[in-house]
Amino acid sequence: MTARILSVDEEGTELPGKIYLFQGLPKQEKMELIVQKAVELGVYQVIPVAMKRSVVKLEEAKIRRWNTIAESAAKQSKRIVIPEVTGVMSVKEALAYAADFDLKLLPYENARGMAATKEQVEAVRPGMDIAVFIGPEGGFEETEVEEAKVAGFY
């Protein structure tokens, strides 16, 4: 007996928009868990960002390991797309990368509050490219927040 695949139903396996996680490098091995859970939740791409309060020495082997974790998490979640973990970017490079995104979010301790965040999230429509900037454990430096705001982050 043989069978031929006539179509693949991608509905329901991927989010209607693409979420790009710009993650400030955390201490120790926490990035592995962040990559795994972000991919399981539907993130399209993970971009590690070296920020002023990041205290991580990074080797190329770690990026390969993070991509292996992303692939495993995508398969476990039955995703069609295997998200990429890019090379580490500086804050300036990351802001430039997100320049043309439809929505740019910067949740941090001095942000405008949950009502403003909820307003932004409710504005999300299918097909949008969404950038979410998350700081390292030490948080964002004030200059990083100001640069992000100038670049259109909320």
N, C-alpha and C positions, 0 to 999 in steps of 0.2 A: 504494500500500500504506500502511495506517495501523496504528498500534499504540497500545495503551493500557497505562499502567503500573498494574499491579494491586497491587503492594506494593513496599516498599523494605526491603531487608535492612540494618539498622543494626548487626547483630552484627559484631564485629571492627573496626569503624571508630572506636569510642570506648571509652575505658577504662570498666570497670564502676563506678567511683566518680568523684567530681569532685575534682580536685586544684586548689586555689587557691594560686597562687604569690604570696606577699607578698615583693616584691623591694625591698631597700634600694637607693635610687638610686645607680648607679655613675657613675664619671667618664666624660666624653667621650661617645662614641657607642656604648658597650658595651651599653646597654639594647636597642638594635636587635637585636643578635645574641642576647641573652638571650630576648627575646620570640620571635624566630624559632624558636630551638631548643626552647624550652619548649612552644610550640604544636605543633611537629612531634612532640614526645614525648608529647603528649596532655593538657597542662594545660587546664583548663576556663576559668580566668580568671586574668589577671595584674593584680596590684594593686601599683603603684609606691608605696613608702613612704619618706617623708622622715625620715631618722634623724639623730641628732646628728652622726655622722661622714660624712654625705652632703654633698658640696660641689657641688651641681648647681643651676644656675638653670634653671627649667623654664618653657617657653612652651606655650600650648595647642596650637600647631602640632606640637610633639613628640608629644603624646598622639595626635593624629590620625595622624601618621606611624606610630606604634607600632601603631595599630589597622589601618592599611593593611598593615603587615608581617604582623600576625597573620592577616589575611584571606588574604594570599598564601600563607603557610605552611600554613594549614588546607586551602586548595585543593590545594596541592602534595602534601599528605599524605592527600588524599581523605577529609577529615573531614566529618562531617555538621554538626557544630557549629562556628561561627566564634567562637573565644574573644574576649572583650572585654578590652581594656586599660582599666581604670578611670582616673578622675582620681587624682591623688596624694593619699594619706592621710597623716596623722600616725601615729605609733606608737599613740597612744591610740585613734584612729579605727579603725585596722587591727585592734587587739586586740578592740575592741567588735564589729567586723564578723564576726570569727571566733568570737565567744563561743559560739554554739550548734553549732559544727562537731563532728563525731564524733571526729576525731583532729587534734591540733595538735602539729606538729613544729618544733623550734628547733635545727637543727644548727649548732654553733659550736665554736670551738677548746677550750673548757673543759666541753663537754657530758659526759654520763656514759659515752661511749665507743660503739664499734661494736656491742657486744653488746646494749646497751640500745636502740639505734636499730633493730637487726635485730628485736628483740622487738616494738617498736612497729609496724614494717612488716609483720611476720607477722600482726599482729592486724587488718589491713585486710580488710574484707569488701565485697562488691558493694553499691553504693548509698550508701556512706559519703561524707561531705563531709570532705575532708582539707585542712588548712591547713599550708603549709610556709613558714616565715619565713626568708629569707636576708638576711644583712646586707650592707652596702656593703663596698668594699675595705678600709676601715679597721676593719671588724668592728663588733660591737655594743658600745655603752656598757654598763657593768655595770648601770646603772639600767634600761636597756631589757630586759636579760635578766631582771632581777628582776620587772619588770612582766609580762613574758610568762609567767614561771613562776606568778605569782599568778593569771594568766588561764587556767592549765591547760595551758600548753605544756610539752613534754618535751624 
